[in-house]
Structure formats: structure tokens, C-alpha cells
Amino acid sequence: MSKLGQVFLVGAGPGDPDLLTVKALRLMGTADAVVYDRLVSPAILNLLPPGTRRFGVGKESGHHPIPQDDINALLADLARDGLTVVRLKGGDPFIFGRGGEEALFLARAGIPCTVVPGITAAAGCAAAVGLPLTHRGLAGSVRLITGHGRDDGAPDIDWPTLADPACTLVFYMGLATAPLISANLLAAGLAATTPAAIVERGTQPGQRLIRTTLAALPEAAQGCRPPSLLIVGRVAALAGQLGQPTTWLEAAE
């Protein structure tokens, strides 16, 4: 029987390979096998050594060709074969990446698992377009929110708790539910003129910034493709105005 291997749940960041942590890059270079998500950019996968075994297990809204249970089983089987496995996830493994579920499964299976944090999309994509998530006098807190619920349904959110003009709201995976997000926040009391922004393909070639308002967010979202991040709050008015490089940047009022 081969020696039990181990799994590293590694955050790959928002897409720009320069935003990988030193630890993530080191582990990618020494792994026997890499199991990666759809949001891991091609530029990052190109950093893997030629002999590394690769397993793409990407999911997208409404299309899950490889169920989560099968991904869990794959990680366990590879580790039981004595391999060092990097489970490569976009952003941070523990922020809307189902990393907690995978870590718990592996712990219960008795397989060593180490979590390596990554730059989450909210921080990376907002910085890429010059949008500070907090700013004195504008936003004193940030909330990271999933844009969809189980089985890609509507998110189960206590909307009135989000109606704080001094809080920045960042919605992951929210393009399809932008009309619901806008309507519920308006009903909860946020002003229709509240600044909003969409960052499409943040930190990657093809990055795009769309500046809009809460009321106009659904219309703006129609012209966007995933991966996109929806940001609502006063700080969204600063997007693209703080001297960040404007390469790949398109802004529409």
C-alpha cells in the first residue's frame, strides 16, 4: 500500500498570475496532480510543470458537469495513491469556493489537508479598477455576498440588513440575479442613485469596468459576461478615478 499523500487547498487569486502567493506558486511547482476550477486562468495553469497531472473540474451557473461529491472523491483517491495534490481554486478557497466543504470531507476521511489562502475577487478586482472597498467618510465596512443560492436559485438573504449606505456590498456570481439584487435593495431602502459598478474579468486581459447606479444595475449587467463582480455603495463612484492604470478599462456612465 502506498504512503498516504496530502491535499493543499490553494487560492489562485482573481486571475493575474502575478497575484499568486509565493507559497501557491511553490506548491504548484512541486505537485503531482492539480485539480482546478473553471475560474483559474489559463495564464496560471501555464505555470504548471509539463509533467503535472491535471484535472479540470470547473462548474458554472446552471452547468455542473462534475458534481461536488465526485470532486471530493477524486481528491481523496489521488491522495490515497500517495500523491501530493493541489486543489487550485479561483480567489480564496474559503470565500464562496466550497473549500470548507472539501476540507471537512478530507478531514473526516483522514487525509491531511492544508489551506493556502489567496487574494479574493473582491479585493483583487476592486483594486484593479481603483475602487477602495472602504474609504473614510464613504464606507466603514464591507460585506461579501453570494449572488445565487443553492442549485443556482435565488440567494437567501436578509435584505434589510444590507440597506446601509455606509457599507460596501460585493456580490459574487450575481450577474443572473442582478434584477433581484437591485429590486430587493431598493425595497430595503437604498437610494436608486446609489453608485454601483461591475468589474468583468478583473485583473485579466479583457478587464472591463462598468459604472452605473443601483437602479440601472440590471440593464448594465445584461451586457456583461462572467466572471463579473457586482459592487454597490458610495465607493463605487471612485472606480477608475484613483490613478490606476487604465489598460483594459472601459467605463460607461
Steps between C-alpha positions, in 0.01 A plus 500: 500500500641840401568769755206734552539824309360840589280773357566874491195723448668789321353838414607609152378857537282689251689400186819703460788253558705779661247497786574140597658462842856371518371190678238433233760520224739273688235236557388514137859428398533192719152344480446157348143589403299822471122508519384839376182704467365685196596838648870415512640698208693341212796723587519335842461147363786573260731526803455130580793272409436291186484170687235601753178299482209737443133456577254771396188491715354840419140592569299796378152631568242241394765255378676266742649218289696365797295490823665616820486150647704372205757777549531407866548134407763588237706695752485212746589237239801695376629547855447131578720425198779678686492818291551859607186671373440869445132589491522829313210740551431845365528775761516368855396141579287602797306785336219357285735229377350202686843450648351446843294208371801339338722552803235349727458198271873439495531539877226244555674267253825530697689667215746780586379832362658846515325821395703765316309829483480705184398853405123494480325656201352784705844630600683420176243621249408813694865599529555436130249772408594742778195434715575509877261269682524723808560873498483753779170684486351266239516140620603365838423135432478241223272202451579214263180339375416211271287598204323166478374231733500123495454339158548844342178628649432836661730585792353472848589843635365725772479801270412768759832436676681598180334839465783692665629789285835489684564132413649375173315198361692258278297234320678195362334309214222757481456576130197278451331629816583868449129592458417325828795661679403847378131461579555365848756762597272776374209352694721480810564875483820562303470799269453439129799728435737295716819454294568152367767337290556177313853368456520245219804270475672692777886503493505311167533599135159620389428660838208741481346746743138608472390783728128530561242545776299259710185567297679449168701196614279238325534674163877535542533133593335390175807600306745312724632147511635297791720514688370836615477663841215735600589778744238727655576797725633853511857390429393373156498864387881502543558210262746590228579840650791427736789485255492126433633390161218524249615214279200275427271760665175612345262708706139574416290738704 
